[in-house]
Amino acid sequence: MWTAISQAFGMVFDPYTLLVMVLASMYGLFVGAVPGLTATMATALLVPVTFFMAPVPAIAAIVTATAMAIFSGDIPGCLLRIPGTPASAAYTDEAFAMTRKGQAETALGAGLVFSVVGGLFGTLVLIFAAPALADFAIQFSSYEYFWLVLLGLTCAVFITSARPLKGVVTLSLGLLVACVGLGNPAGFPRFTFGSAEMTGGIGMIPLMIGMFAISEVIRFVVDTAPPAELVTEKVGNVLAGQWALAKKYPVQILRGSALGTAVGALPGAGADIAAWMSYAISKKFSKEPEKFGTGHVEGIVESGAANNSALAGAWIPALVFGIPGDSITAIIIGVLYMKNMNPGPTLFVTQPQNIYAVFLLFIMANIIMLPMGILCIKAAKKILKVPRNVLMPLILLFCTVGTFAINNSLFDVGVMLGAGLLAYVLEENDFPIAPAILGVVLGGMLEENFITSMIKSNGDFSAFFSRPVAAFLGVSTLLVWFIPLLLKARRGRGAAAQS
């Protein structure tokens, strides 16, 4: 173990890796601070660059950029009343109200400091929970994995969509895309329509870049709303008063960090849902709920801790089971496979030095967030004045070049553009994108474990409940499916009886 840890230190503190982290932090801070450019989009755009890196620097770039982007989304929310990322939307009105009261430095400082605290908390949980889960998961068979993937997909539908039926539609779309090509247990060409390019399946990376980057470019093109006015009040020392806030709200910090980590570990949830839930809970249990919405820092403290702790939480199921906790880790799983770091419990046995390196990268990313975040806040007004009609064509150019460079294929560029248009249409009609991405990532895993289980059991469905853990996961999945239907039917009978 100590040999693996020393190797991990050597890889993380290599000058090249540290340079990558600094550059990635600058990139992530810039992308997060520009409204409309999300942390997921930052990750998708990084993938073609990481294609040419060693595994640890590649992961370092993604971990650092996403952590920075989640925080810096607070900056335009505070100064423009436009959240830079969805994770910052929960407390944008609160932060902007504080800015109007001349408390911009307190709002931005709380977002920065407690993002660091939440990120470190989530990292500690990742360090201790992931190896323990891996020891448990190494005993899993295809039956357990089948139910686990099915439960993850089911939870993603219910968590990420106010209307679960729309989530089912996009999930089914993702599962359909996962069926394309020869990469199925039978090796039979499916939905290829005689195309040689389609036999290799739909590339996950072009699909991701299209859905998260091209869709934003299209949204900018059709958006006719005037740009928001930048608040020009001077931002002073953002660290002033943060220790006093930490002493005043310790329960809120711990609660937000714990909730963010737990929500992040749920498939399909992510930092934005963690932030909204944390803000709602903060208001519910606050001693001063009437102050929320008028420029009260309590909600920012708790939600700021939640959204960054969710990032580390999402890596727990991604590393241990290969099941992404959010859309960012869905992309990261693709990168891990590219780097021969196939996620799963055996990764902790075969490549422990890389796992320890991931833990160290999370710690380093959160530590350097503090000085880099302060510099970003100082430069915020210049960043926010970058014209989007200059930025978006550049993003389109990088997306096209990066997608083409992966396989030197124009077909991949077509997939990227088609996926971007489809994602834009879906989102404009309130269909969630996360279930579609999870369907693409997990569709093959679901089918493979189902076929393997059916072959082992000679077609006996009862074998899916023959092992204790498999039976528990199976029953849990069925309960998640049927309890809402039973409750709805019961409410319907009660309403009919009253009428």
Secondary structure, DSSP 8 states (H G I E B T S, - for coil): -HHHHHHHHHHHTSHHHHHHHHHHHHHHHHHHHSTT--HHHHHHHHHHHHTTS-HHHHHHHHHHHHHHHHHHTHHHHHHHS--SSGGGGGGHHHHHHHHHTT-HHHHHHHHHHHHHHHHHHHHHHHHHHHHHHHHHHTT--HHHHHHHHHHHHHHHHHHH-SSHHHHHHHHHHHHHHHHSBS-STT---BS-TT-TGGGG---HHHHHHIIIIIHHHHHHHH---------------TTTTHHHHHHH-HHHHHHHHHHHHHHHHSTT--HHHHHHHHHHHHHHH-S-GGGTTSS-SHHHHHHHHHHHHHHHHHHHHHHHHS--SSHHHHHHHHHHHHTT---STTHHHH-HHHHHHHHHHHHHHHHHHHHHHHHHHHTHHHHHTS-HHHHHHHHHHHHHHHHHHHHT-HHHHHHHHHHHHHHHHHHHTT--SHHHHHHHHHHHHHHHHHHHHHHHTTT-GGGGGSSHHHHHHHHHHHHHHHHHHHHHHHHHHHHHHH-
